[in-house]
Amino acid sequence: MKISEKKREKISEQIISLLYSIIPKSLFTIEIAREIARDEEFTKELLLNLKQKNIIVEIKKNPKGIPYLRRSRWRLSDKVYNFYKKHR
């Protein structure tokens, strides 16, 4: 099933809103997928697209500095957070 670009943008906006609401925490891909009620692979595709646009940041290490082997956490970039903070 093909999802239109407009719907992809709306779902991406949901992701950004979710990440903004939990600042300064970061969420794993599966947690984001559960919150927006979407498939994990589809969610990861949207997350990577947002990362490419420098809207979100991928965290590949745990708090102790040990790299994750198969997981990633996500948070808003500082630039985007400051923008939303000013305009809300």
PDB file of N, CA, C and O in Angstrom:
ATOM      1  N   MET A   1       0.839  -1.178   0.000  1.00  0.00           N
ATOM      2  CA  MET A   1       0.000   0.000   0.000  1.00  0.00           C
ATOM      3  C   MET A   1       0.884   1.241   0.000  1.00  0.00           C
ATOM      4  O   MET A   1       1.815   1.348   0.799  1.00  0.00           O
ATOM      5  N   LYS A   2       0.599   2.145  -0.870  1.00  0.00           N
ATOM      6  CA  LYS A   2       1.374   3.375  -1.020  1.00  0.00           C
ATOM      7  C   LYS A   2       0.722   4.487  -0.212  1.00  0.00           C
ATOM      8  O   LYS A   2      -0.489   4.694  -0.296  1.00  0.00           O
ATOM      9  N   ILE A   3       1.520   5.200   0.569  1.00  0.00           N
ATOM     10  CA  ILE A   3       1.032   6.314   1.380  1.00  0.00           C
ATOM     11  C   ILE A   3       1.456   7.605   0.694  1.00  0.00           C
ATOM     12  O   ILE A   3       2.617   7.765   0.319  1.00  0.00           O
ATOM     13  N   SER A   4       0.514   8.519   0.533  1.00  0.00           N
ATOM     14  CA  SER A   4       0.794   9.769  -0.163  1.00  0.00           C
ATOM     15  C   SER A   4       1.822  10.602   0.597  1.00  0.00           C
ATOM     16  O   SER A   4       2.029  10.429   1.798  1.00  0.00           O
ATOM     17  N   GLU A   5       2.446  11.495  -0.125  1.00  0.00           N
ATOM     18  CA  GLU A   5       3.464  12.366   0.468  1.00  0.00           C
ATOM     19  C   GLU A   5       2.857  13.272   1.538  1.00  0.00           C
ATOM     20  O   GLU A   5       3.498  13.576   2.543  1.00  0.00           O
ATOM     21  N   LYS A   6       1.628  13.693   1.311  1.00  0.00           N
ATOM     22  CA  LYS A   6       0.946  14.556   2.278  1.00  0.00           C
ATOM     23  C   LYS A   6       0.739  13.821   3.609  1.00  0.00           C
ATOM     24  O   LYS A   6       0.936  14.397   4.679  1.00  0.00           O
ATOM     25  N   LYS A   7       0.343  12.552   3.534  1.00  0.00           N
ATOM     26  CA  LYS A   7       0.143  11.762   4.748  1.00  0.00           C
ATOM     27  C   LYS A   7       1.471  11.469   5.435  1.00  0.00           C
ATOM     28  O   LYS A   7       1.537  11.441   6.664  1.00  0.00           O
ATOM     29  N   ARG A   8       2.518  11.254   4.666  1.00  0.00           N
ATOM     30  CA  ARG A   8       3.851  11.052   5.243  1.00  0.00           C
ATOM     31  C   ARG A   8       4.285  12.290   6.031  1.00  0.00           C
ATOM     32  O   ARG A   8       4.869  12.176   7.109  1.00  0.00           O
ATOM     33  N   GLU A   9       3.993  13.468   5.484  1.00  0.00           N
ATOM     34  CA  GLU A   9       4.325  14.717   6.175  1.00  0.00           C
ATOM     35  C   GLU A   9       3.558  14.835   7.483  1.00  0.00           C
ATOM     36  O   GLU A   9       4.124  15.244   8.498  1.00  0.00           O
ATOM     37  N   LYS A  10       2.275  14.482   7.471  1.00  0.00           N
ATOM     38  CA  LYS A  10       1.456  14.548   8.687  1.00  0.00           C
ATOM     39  C   LYS A  10       1.987  13.597   9.753  1.00  0.00           C
ATOM     40  O   LYS A  10       2.037  13.954  10.930  1.00  0.00           O
ATOM     41  N   ILE A  11       2.383  12.396   9.353  1.00  0.00           N
ATOM     42  CA  ILE A  11       2.924  11.425  10.305  1.00  0.00           C
ATOM     43  C   ILE A  11       4.269  11.919  10.831  1.00  0.00           C
ATOM     44  O   ILE A  11       4.568  11.756  12.014  1.00  0.00           O
ATOM     45  N   SER A  12       5.078  12.518   9.968  1.00  0.00           N
ATOM     46  CA  SER A  12       6.357  13.089  10.395  1.00  0.00           C
ATOM     47  C   SER A  12       6.134  14.210  11.402  1.00  0.00           C
ATOM     48  O   SER A  12       6.900  14.357  12.354  1.00  0.00           O
ATOM     49  N   GLU A  13       5.081  15.001  11.191  1.00  0.00           N
ATOM     50  CA  GLU A  13       4.743  16.059  12.140  1.00  0.00           C
ATOM     51  C   GLU A  13       4.364  15.466  13.496  1.00  0.00           C
ATOM     52  O   GLU A  13       4.694  16.035  14.536  1.00  0.00           O
ATOM     53  N   GLN A  14       3.674  14.328  13.488  1.00  0.00           N
ATOM     54  CA  GLN A  14       3.336  13.644  14.738  1.00  0.00           C
ATOM     55  C   GLN A  14       4.603  13.222  15.473  1.00  0.00           C
ATOM     56  O   GLN A  14       4.690  13.349  16.694  1.00  0.00           O
ATOM     57  N   ILE A  15       5.575  12.724  14.733  1.00  0.00           N
ATOM     58  CA  ILE A  15       6.839  12.302  15.327  1.00  0.00           C
ATOM     59  C   ILE A  15       7.552  13.498  15.960  1.00  0.00           C
ATOM     60  O   ILE A  15       8.036  13.414  17.089  1.00  0.00           O
ATOM     61  N   ILE A  16       7.613  14.601  15.231  1.00  0.00           N
ATOM     62  CA  ILE A  16       8.273  15.804  15.743  1.00  0.00           C
ATOM     63  C   ILE A  16       7.565  16.301  17.001  1.00  0.00           C
ATOM     64  O   ILE A  16       8.212  16.671  17.981  1.00  0.00           O
ATOM     65  N   SER A  17       6.249  16.306  16.968  1.00  0.00           N
ATOM     66  CA  SER A  17       5.470  16.742  18.128  1.00  0.00           C
ATOM     67  C   SER A  17       5.723  15.840  19.333  1.00  0.00           C
ATOM     68  O   SER A  17       5.868  16.323  20.456  1.00  0.00           O
ATOM     69  N   LEU A  18       5.774  14.548  19.100  1.00  0.00           N
ATOM     70  CA  LEU A  18       6.048  13.590  20.176  1.00  0.00           C
ATOM     71  C   LEU A  18       7.426  13.850  20.787  1.00  0.00           C
ATOM     72  O   LEU A  18       7.562  13.916  22.009  1.00  0.00           O
ATOM     73  N   LEU A  19       8.436  13.996  19.948  1.00  0.00           N
ATOM     74  CA  LEU A  19       9.787  14.225  20.443  1.00  0.00           C
ATOM     75  C   LEU A  19       9.893  15.571  21.170  1.00  0.00           C
ATOM     76  O   LEU A  19      10.639  15.697  22.142  1.00  0.00           O
ATOM     77  N   TYR A  20       9.151  16.567  20.701  1.00  0.00           N
ATOM     78  CA  TYR A  20       9.149  17.869  21.380  1.00  0.00           C
ATOM     79  C   TYR A  20       8.526  17.750  22.769  1.00  0.00           C
ATOM     80  O   TYR A  20       8.986  18.385  23.718  1.00  0.00           O
ATOM     81  N   SER A  21       7.480  16.936  22.884  1.00  0.00           N
ATOM     82  CA  SER A  21       6.759  16.825  24.152  1.00  0.00           C
ATOM     83  C   SER A  21       7.549  16.105  25.235  1.00  0.00           C
ATOM     84  O   SER A  21       7.232  16.239  26.416  1.00  0.00           O
ATOM     85  N   ILE A  22       8.570  15.344  24.858  1.00  0.00           N
ATOM     86  CA  ILE A  22       9.326  14.575  25.851  1.00  0.00           C
ATOM     87  C   ILE A  22      10.736  15.113  26.077  1.00  0.00           C
ATOM     88  O   ILE A  22      11.524  14.498  26.795  1.00  0.00           O
ATOM     89  N   ILE A  23      11.061  16.253  25.471  1.00  0.00           N
ATOM     90  CA  ILE A  23      12.397  16.854  25.654  1.00  0.00           C
ATOM     91  C   ILE A  23      12.711  16.887  27.139  1.00  0.00           C
ATOM     92  O   ILE A  23      11.805  17.250  27.888  1.00  0.00           O
ATOM     93  N   PRO A  24      13.838  16.566  27.630  1.00  0.00           N
ATOM     94  CA  PRO A  24      15.111  16.237  26.983  1.00  0.00           C
ATOM     95  C   PRO A  24      15.323  14.737  26.767  1.00  0.00           C
ATOM     96  O   PRO A  24      16.407  14.327  26.352  1.00  0.00           O
ATOM     97  N   LYS A  25      14.310  13.913  27.040  1.00  0.00           N
ATOM     98  CA  LYS A  25      14.446  12.476  26.815  1.00  0.00           C
ATOM     99  C   LYS A  25      14.553  12.163  25.334  1.00  0.00           C
ATOM    100  O   LYS A  25      14.221  12.991  24.485  1.00  0.00           O
ATOM    101  N   SER A  26      15.014  10.969  25.035  1.00  0.00           N
ATOM    102  CA  SER A  26      15.017  10.472  23.669  1.00  0.00           C
ATOM    103  C   SER A  26      14.303   9.125  23.670  1.00  0.00           C
ATOM    104  O   SER A  26      14.251   8.442  24.693  1.00  0.00           O
ATOM    105  N   LEU A  27      13.756   8.751  22.524  1.00  0.00           N
ATOM    106  CA  LEU A  27      12.995   7.510  22.423  1.00  0.00           C
ATOM    107  C   LEU A  27      13.618   6.567  21.401  1.00  0.00           C
ATOM    108  O   LEU A  27      14.223   6.998  20.419  1.00  0.00           O
ATOM    109  N   PHE A  28      13.457   5.271  21.655  1.00  0.00           N
ATOM    110  CA  PHE A  28      13.860   4.272  20.677  1.00  0.00           C
ATOM    111  C   PHE A  28      12.837   4.249  19.542  1.00  0.00           C
ATOM    112  O   PHE A  28      11.698   4.681  19.718  1.00  0.00           O
ATOM    113  N   THR A  29      13.242   3.751  18.396  1.00  0.00           N
ATOM    114  CA  THR A  29      12.374   3.670  17.228  1.00  0.00           C
ATOM    115  C   THR A  29      11.076   2.940  17.556  1.00  0.00           C
ATOM    116  O   THR A  29       9.999   3.391  17.167  1.00  0.00           O
ATOM    117  N   ILE A  30      11.166   1.830  18.258  1.00  0.00           N
ATOM    118  CA  ILE A  30       9.973   1.047  18.571  1.00  0.00           C
ATOM    119  C   ILE A  30       9.004   1.813  19.467  1.00  0.00           C
ATOM    120  O   ILE A  30       7.789   1.663  19.338  1.00  0.00           O
ATOM    121  N   GLU A  31       9.528   2.624  20.363  1.00  0.00           N
ATOM    122  CA  GLU A  31       8.662   3.430  21.238  1.00  0.00           C
ATOM    123  C   GLU A  31       7.918   4.496  20.437  1.00  0.00           C
ATOM    124  O   GLU A  31       6.743   4.766  20.685  1.00  0.00           O
ATOM    125  N   ILE A  32       8.610   5.093  19.482  1.00  0.00           N
ATOM    126  CA  ILE A  32       7.969   6.088  18.615  1.00  0.00           C
ATOM    127  C   ILE A  32       6.898   5.415  17.765  1.00  0.00           C
ATOM    128  O   ILE A  32       5.797   5.946  17.614  1.00  0.00           O
ATOM    129  N   ALA A  33       7.215   4.255  17.213  1.00  0.00           N
ATOM    130  CA  ALA A  33       6.254   3.518  16.385  1.00  0.00           C
ATOM    131  C   ALA A  33       4.993   3.171  17.179  1.00  0.00           C
ATOM    132  O   ALA A  33       3.885   3.278  16.653  1.00  0.00           O
ATOM    133  N   ARG A  34       5.148   2.764  18.416  1.00  0.00           N
ATOM    134  CA  ARG A  34       3.986   2.446  19.256  1.00  0.00           C
ATOM    135  C   ARG A  34       3.141   3.686  19.516  1.00  0.00           C
ATOM    136  O   ARG A  34       1.913   3.628  19.450  1.00  0.00           O
ATOM    137  N   GLU A  35       3.794   4.807  19.812  1.00  0.00           N
ATOM    138  CA  GLU A  35       3.077   6.038  20.133  1.00  0.00           C
ATOM    139  C   GLU A  35       2.255   6.567  18.955  1.00  0.00           C
ATOM    140  O   GLU A  35       1.149   7.075  19.145  1.00  0.00           O
ATOM    141  N   ILE A  36       2.790   6.450  17.755  1.00  0.00           N
ATOM    142  CA  ILE A  36       2.063   6.965  16.593  1.00  0.00           C
ATOM    143  C   ILE A  36       1.279   5.861  15.883  1.00  0.00           C
ATOM    144  O   ILE A  36       0.673   6.099  14.838  1.00  0.00           O
ATOM    145  N   ALA A  37       1.290   4.663  16.448  1.00  0.00           N
ATOM    146  CA  ALA A  37       0.528   3.515  15.928  1.00  0.00           C
ATOM    147  C   ALA A  37       0.881   3.200  14.475  1.00  0.00           C
ATOM    148  O   ALA A  37       0.007   3.100  13.614  1.00  0.00           O
ATOM    149  N   ARG A  38       2.171   3.048  14.227  1.00  0.00           N
ATOM    150  CA  ARG A  38       2.660   2.714  12.886  1.00  0.00           C
ATOM    151  C   ARG A  38       3.658   1.580  12.967  1.00  0.00           C
ATOM    152  O   ARG A  38       4.189   1.275  14.035  1.00  0.00           O
ATOM    153  N   ASP A  39       3.906   0.959  11.828  1.00  0.00           N
ATOM    154  CA  ASP A  39       4.876  -0.118  11.698  1.00  0.00           C
ATOM    155  C   ASP A  39       6.282   0.416  11.981  1.00  0.00           C
ATOM    156  O   ASP A  39       6.607   1.550  11.627  1.00  0.00           O
ATOM    157  N   GLU A  40       7.103  -0.406  12.617  1.00  0.00           N
ATOM    158  CA  GLU A  40       8.449   0.035  12.999  1.00  0.00           C
ATOM    159  C   GLU A  40       9.322   0.364  11.784  1.00  0.00           C
ATOM    160  O   GLU A  40      10.061   1.348  11.809  1.00  0.00           O
ATOM    161  N   GLU A  41       9.249  -0.434  10.735  1.00  0.00           N
ATOM    162  CA  GLU A  41      10.075  -0.175   9.543  1.00  0.00           C
ATOM    163  C   GLU A  41       9.658   1.119   8.852  1.00  0.00           C
ATOM    164  O   GLU A  41      10.506   1.895   8.410  1.00  0.00           O
ATOM    165  N   PHE A  42       8.361   1.346   8.761  1.00  0.00           N
ATOM    166  CA  PHE A  42       7.862   2.588   8.165  1.00  0.00           C
ATOM    167  C   PHE A  42       8.300   3.788   9.002  1.00  0.00           C
ATOM    168  O   PHE A  42       8.722   4.813   8.467  1.00  0.00           O
ATOM    169  N   THR A  43       8.192   3.645  10.314  1.00  0.00           N
ATOM    170  CA  THR A  43       8.603   4.714  11.227  1.00  0.00           C
ATOM    171  C   THR A  43      10.085   5.006  11.070  1.00  0.00           C
ATOM    172  O   THR A  43      10.492   6.167  11.052  1.00  0.00           O
ATOM    173  N   LYS A  44      10.892   3.962  10.955  1.00  0.00           N
ATOM    174  CA  LYS A  44      12.339   4.156  10.801  1.00  0.00           C
ATOM    175  C   LYS A  44      12.650   4.896   9.497  1.00  0.00           C
ATOM    176  O   LYS A  44      13.548   5.737   9.450  1.00  0.00           O
ATOM    177  N   GLU A  45      11.907   4.577   8.457  1.00  0.00           N
ATOM    178  CA  GLU A  45      12.093   5.267   7.178  1.00  0.00           C
ATOM    179  C   GLU A  45      11.812   6.770   7.334  1.00  0.00           C
ATOM    180  O   GLU A  45      12.562   7.604   6.827  1.00  0.00           O
ATOM    181  N   LEU A  46      10.734   7.098   8.032  1.00  0.00           N
ATOM    182  CA  LEU A  46      10.410   8.509   8.273  1.00  0.00           C
ATOM    183  C   LEU A  46      11.461   9.184   9.153  1.00  0.00           C
ATOM    184  O   LEU A  46      11.840  10.330   8.913  1.00  0.00           O
ATOM    185  N   LEU A  47      11.927   8.465  10.172  1.00  0.00           N
ATOM    186  CA  LEU A  47      12.957   9.008  11.062  1.00  0.00           C
ATOM    187  C   LEU A  47      14.247   9.304  10.296  1.00  0.00           C
ATOM    188  O   LEU A  47      14.862  10.351  10.495  1.00  0.00           O
ATOM    189  N   LEU A  48      14.646   8.401   9.439  1.00  0.00           N
ATOM    190  CA  LEU A  48      15.867   8.619   8.650  1.00  0.00           C
ATOM    191  C   LEU A  48      15.699   9.803   7.699  1.00  0.00           C
ATOM    192  O   LEU A  48      16.648  10.547   7.453  1.00  0.00           O
ATOM    193  N   ASN A  49      14.497   9.972   7.169  1.00  0.00           N
ATOM    194  CA  ASN A  49      14.214  11.116   6.309  1.00  0.00           C
ATOM    195  C   ASN A  49      14.318  12.419   7.104  1.00  0.00           C
ATOM    196  O   ASN A  49      14.884  13.401   6.623  1.00  0.00           O
ATOM    197  N   LEU A  50      13.769  12.424   8.322  1.00  0.00           N
ATOM    198  CA  LEU A  50      13.859  13.610   9.188  1.00  0.00           C
ATOM    199  C   LEU A  50      15.308  13.882   9.599  1.00  0.00           C
ATOM    200  O   LEU A  50      15.717  15.036   9.728  1.00  0.00           O
ATOM    201  N   LYS A  51      16.073  12.823   9.802  1.00  0.00           N
ATOM    202  CA  LYS A  51      17.490  12.975  10.151  1.00  0.00           C
ATOM    203  C   LYS A  51      18.250  13.614   8.991  1.00  0.00           C
ATOM    204  O   LYS A  51      19.104  14.477   9.194  1.00  0.00           O
ATOM    205  N   GLN A  52      17.933  13.187   7.792  1.00  0.00           N
ATOM    206  CA  GLN A  52      18.587  13.720   6.602  1.00  0.00           C
ATOM    207  C   GLN A  52      18.310  15.222   6.446  1.00  0.00           C
ATOM    208  O   GLN A  52      19.143  15.965   5.928  1.00  0.00           O
ATOM    209  N   LYS A  53      17.133  15.653   6.900  1.00  0.00           N
ATOM    210  CA  LYS A  53      16.766  17.069   6.838  1.00  0.00           C
ATOM    211  C   LYS A  53      17.271  17.851   8.054  1.00  0.00           C
ATOM    212  O   LYS A  53      16.971  19.036   8.195  1.00  0.00           O
ATOM    213  N   ASN A  54      18.030  17.195   8.928  1.00  0.00           N
ATOM    214  CA  ASN A  54      18.588  17.799  10.150  1.00  0.00           C
ATOM    215  C   ASN A  54      17.517  18.290  11.116  1.00  0.00           C
ATOM    216  O   ASN A  54      17.708  19.291  11.805  1.00  0.00           O
ATOM    217  N   ILE A  55      16.400  17.591  11.165  1.00  0.00           N
ATOM    218  CA  ILE A  55      15.321  17.944  12.087  1.00  0.00           C
ATOM    219  C   ILE A  55      15.472  17.162  13.387  1.00  0.00           C
ATOM    220  O   ILE A  55      15.201  17.682  14.469  1.00  0.00           O
ATOM    221  N   ILE A  56      15.905  15.917  13.272  1.00  0.00           N
ATOM    222  CA  ILE A  56      16.123  15.094  14.458  1.00  0.00           C
ATOM    223  C   ILE A  56      17.553  14.556  14.445  1.00  0.00           C
ATOM    224  O   ILE A  56      18.248  14.600  13.430  1.00  0.00           O
ATOM    225  N   VAL A  57      17.966  14.047  15.604  1.00  0.00           N
ATOM    226  CA  VAL A  57      19.318  13.519  15.774  1.00  0.00           C
ATOM    227  C   VAL A  57      19.214  12.061  16.202  1.00  0.00           C
ATOM    228  O   VAL A  57      18.414  11.716  17.072  1.00  0.00           O
ATOM    229  N   GLU A  58      20.022  11.215  15.587  1.00  0.00           N
ATOM    230  CA  GLU A  58      20.074   9.804  15.946  1.00  0.00           C
ATOM    231  C   GLU A  58      21.155   9.603  17.001  1.00  0.00           C
ATOM    232  O   GLU A  58      22.282  10.075  16.850  1.00  0.00           O
ATOM    233  N   ILE A  59      20.800   8.903  18.060  1.00  0.00           N
ATOM    234  CA  ILE A  59      21.752   8.608  19.130  1.00  0.00           C
ATOM    235  C   ILE A  59      22.068   7.124  19.043  1.00  0.00           C
ATOM    236  O   ILE A  59      21.183   6.281  19.194  1.00  0.00           O
ATOM    237  N   LYS A  60      23.329   6.811  18.799  1.00  0.00           N
ATOM    238  CA  LYS A  60      23.726   5.422  18.591  1.00  0.00           C
ATOM    239  C   LYS A  60      24.501   4.829  19.763  1.00  0.00           C
ATOM    240  O   LYS A  60      25.012   3.712  19.676  1.00  0.00           O
ATOM    241  N   LYS A  61      24.587   5.589  20.870  1.00  0.00           N
ATOM    242  CA  LYS A  61      25.300   5.093  22.048  1.00  0.00           C
ATOM    243  C   LYS A  61      24.410   5.214  23.271  1.00  0.00           C
ATOM    244  O   LYS A  61      23.569   6.110  23.357  1.00  0.00           O
ATOM    245  N   ASN A  62      24.603   4.300  24.220  1.00  0.00           N
ATOM    246  CA  ASN A  62      23.831   4.390  25.462  1.00  0.00           C
ATOM    247  C   ASN A  62      24.459   5.448  26.367  1.00  0.00           C
ATOM    248  O   ASN A  62      25.524   5.972  26.040  1.00  0.00           O
ATOM    249  N   PRO A  63      23.826   5.777  27.498  1.00  0.00           N
ATOM    250  CA  PRO A  63      24.374   6.827  28.375  1.00  0.00           C
ATOM    251  C   PRO A  63      25.796   6.556  28.882  1.00  0.00           C
ATOM    252  O   PRO A  63      26.499   7.487  29.276  1.00  0.00           O
ATOM    253  N   LYS A  64      26.215   5.303  28.874  1.00  0.00           N
ATOM    254  CA  LYS A  64      27.576   4.970  29.305  1.00  0.00           C
ATOM    255  C   LYS A  64      28.591   5.046  28.167  1.00  0.00           C
ATOM    256  O   LYS A  64      29.777   4.792  28.378  1.00  0.00           O
ATOM    257  N   GLY A  65      28.138   5.390  26.968  1.00  0.00           N
ATOM    258  CA  GLY A  65      29.037   5.535  25.827  1.00  0.00           C
ATOM    259  C   GLY A  65      29.260   4.268  25.036  1.00  0.00           C
ATOM    260  O   GLY A  65      30.098   4.243  24.135  1.00  0.00           O
ATOM    261  N   ILE A  66      28.533   3.222  25.350  1.00  0.00           N
ATOM    262  CA  ILE A  66      28.675   1.957  24.629  1.00  0.00           C
ATOM    263  C   ILE A  66      27.731   1.980  23.418  1.00  0.00           C
ATOM    264  O   ILE A  66      26.538   2.240  23.569  1.00  0.00           O
ATOM    265  N   PRO A  67      28.264   1.707  22.217  1.00  0.00           N
ATOM    266  CA  PRO A  67      27.421   1.763  21.007  1.00  0.00           C
ATOM    267  C   PRO A  67      26.331   0.684  21.021  1.00  0.00           C
ATOM    268  O   PRO A  67      26.554  -0.454  21.435  1.00  0.00           O
ATOM    269  N   TYR A  68      25.145   1.088  20.552  1.00  0.00           N
ATOM    270  CA  TYR A  68      24.072   0.115  20.331  1.00  0.00           C
ATOM    271  C   TYR A  68      24.413  -0.680  19.078  1.00  0.00           C
ATOM    272  O   TYR A  68      24.927  -0.123  18.108  1.00  0.00           O
ATOM    273  N   LEU A  69      24.132  -1.969  19.096  1.00  0.00           N
ATOM    274  CA  LEU A  69      24.417  -2.784  17.932  1.00  0.00           C
ATOM    275  C   LEU A  69      23.297  -2.709  16.895  1.00  0.00           C
ATOM    276  O   LEU A  69      23.563  -2.648  15.694  1.00  0.00           O
ATOM    277  N   ARG A  70      22.039  -2.714  17.361  1.00  0.00           N
ATOM    278  CA  ARG A  70      20.930  -2.764  16.414  1.00  0.00           C
ATOM    279  C   ARG A  70      19.827  -1.759  16.717  1.00  0.00           C
ATOM    280  O   ARG A  70      18.760  -1.816  16.105  1.00  0.00           O
ATOM    281  N   ARG A  71      20.058  -0.858  17.631  1.00  0.00           N
ATOM    282  CA  ARG A  71      19.014   0.076  18.031  1.00  0.00           C
ATOM    283  C   ARG A  71      19.493   1.506  17.887  1.00  0.00           C
ATOM    284  O   ARG A  71      20.690   1.778  17.789  1.00  0.00           O
ATOM    285  N   SER A  72      18.536   2.403  17.875  1.00  0.00           N
ATOM    286  CA  SER A  72      18.843   3.838  17.856  1.00  0.00           C
ATOM    287  C   SER A  72      17.803   4.563  18.684  1.00  0.00           C
ATOM    288  O   SER A  72      16.638   4.171  18.745  1.00  0.00           O
ATOM    289  N   ARG A  73      18.254   5.624  19.315  1.00  0.00           N
ATOM    290  CA  ARG A  73      17.332   6.525  19.999  1.00  0.00           C
ATOM    291  C   ARG A  73      17.287   7.810  19.190  1.00  0.00           C
ATOM    292  O   ARG A  73      18.206   8.110  18.427  1.00  0.00           O
ATOM    293  N   TRP A  74      16.205   8.569  19.364  1.00  0.00           N
ATOM    294  CA  TRP A  74      16.001   9.769  18.572  1.00  0.00           C
ATOM    295  C   TRP A  74      15.584  10.929  19.456  1.00  0.00           C
ATOM    296  O   TRP A  74      14.879  10.746  20.448  1.00  0.00           O
ATOM    297  N   ARG A  75      16.028  12.134  19.085  1.00  0.00           N
ATOM    298  CA  ARG A  75      15.605  13.354  19.756  1.00  0.00           C
ATOM    299  C   ARG A  75      15.630  14.483  18.736  1.00  0.00           C
ATOM    300  O   ARG A  75      16.233  14.358  17.670  1.00  0.00           O
ATOM    301  N   LEU A  76      14.964  15.593  19.076  1.00  0.00           N
ATOM    302  CA  LEU A  76      14.982  16.758  18.195  1.00  0.00           C
ATOM    303  C   LEU A  76      16.370  17.382  18.186  1.00  0.00           C
ATOM    304  O   LEU A  76      17.082  17.348  19.190  1.00  0.00           O
ATOM    305  N   SER A  77      16.744  17.946  17.059  1.00  0.00           N
ATOM    306  CA  SER A  77      18.010  18.683  17.015  1.00  0.00           C
ATOM    307  C   SER A  77      17.843  19.960  17.824  1.00  0.00           C
ATOM    308  O   SER A  77      16.723  20.442  17.995  1.00  0.00           O
ATOM    309  N   ASP A  78      18.924  20.502  18.314  1.00  0.00           N
ATOM    310  CA  ASP A  78      18.884  21.725  19.116  1.00  0.00           C
ATOM    311  C   ASP A  78      18.280  22.894  18.338  1.00  0.00           C
ATOM    312  O   ASP A  78      17.516  23.688  18.889  1.00  0.00           O
ATOM    313  N   LYS A  79      18.627  22.991  17.063  1.00  0.00           N
ATOM    314  CA  LYS A  79      18.133  24.079  16.217  1.00  0.00           C
ATOM    315  C   LYS A  79      16.607  24.027  16.103  1.00  0.00           C
ATOM    316  O   LYS A  79      15.937  25.053  16.223  1.00  0.00           O
ATOM    317  N   VAL A  80      16.067  22.842  15.874  1.00  0.00           N
ATOM    318  CA  VAL A  80      14.619  22.680  15.733  1.00  0.00           C
ATOM    319  C   VAL A  80      13.925  22.906  17.068  1.00  0.00           C
ATOM    320  O   VAL A  80      12.865  23.529  17.115  1.00  0.00           O
ATOM    321  N   TYR A  81      14.509  22.409  18.150  1.00  0.00           N
ATOM    322  CA  TYR A  81      13.915  22.609  19.475  1.00  0.00           C
ATOM    323  C   TYR A  81      13.811  24.103  19.785  1.00  0.00           C
ATOM    324  O   TYR A  81      12.765  24.566  20.241  1.00  0.00           O
ATOM    325  N   ASN A  82      14.872  24.852  19.544  1.00  0.00           N
ATOM    326  CA  ASN A  82      14.857  26.288  19.815  1.00  0.00           C
ATOM    327  C   ASN A  82      13.828  27.010  18.951  1.00  0.00           C
ATOM    328  O   ASN A  82      13.178  27.949  19.411  1.00  0.00           O
ATOM    329  N   PHE A  83      13.680  26.576  17.708  1.00  0.00           N
ATOM    330  CA  PHE A  83      12.678  27.162  16.817  1.00  0.00           C
ATOM    331  C   PHE A  83      11.269  26.932  17.371  1.00  0.00           C
ATOM    332  O   PHE A  83      10.472  27.867  17.453  1.00  0.00           O
ATOM    333  N   TYR A  84      10.962  25.680  17.751  1.00  0.00           N
ATOM    334  CA  TYR A  84       9.644  25.371  18.290  1.00  0.00           C
ATOM    335  C   TYR A  84       9.397  26.108  19.612  1.00  0.00           C
ATOM    336  O   TYR A  84       8.287  26.569  19.877  1.00  0.00           O
ATOM    337  N   LYS A  85      10.418  26.209  20.413  1.00  0.00           N
ATOM    338  CA  LYS A  85      10.289  26.871  21.704  1.00  0.00           C
ATOM    339  C   LYS A  85       9.905  28.346  21.518  1.00  0.00           C
ATOM    340  O   LYS A  85       9.086  28.876  22.270  1.00  0.00           O
ATOM    341  N   LYS A  86      10.494  29.000  20.522  1.00  0.00           N
ATOM    342  CA  LYS A  86      10.197  30.404  20.256  1.00  0.00           C
ATOM    343  C   LYS A  86       8.778  30.595  19.724  1.00  0.00           C
ATOM    344  O   LYS A  86       8.127  31.594  20.032  1.00  0.00           O
ATOM    345  N   HIS A  87       8.303  29.650  18.936  1.00  0.00           N
ATOM    346  CA  HIS A  87       7.029  29.826  18.236  1.00  0.00           C
ATOM    347  C   HIS A  87       5.841  29.147  18.905  1.00  0.00           C
ATOM    348  O   HIS A  87       4.760  29.096  18.318  1.00  0.00           O
ATOM    349  N   ARG A  88       6.005  28.641  20.075  1.00  0.00           N
ATOM    350  CA  ARG A  88       4.875  28.016  20.778  1.00  0.00           C
ATOM    351  C   ARG A  88       4.433  28.862  21.919  1.00  0.00           C
ATOM    352  O   ARG A  88       3.494  28.500  22.629  1.00  0.00           O
TER     353      ARG A  88
END
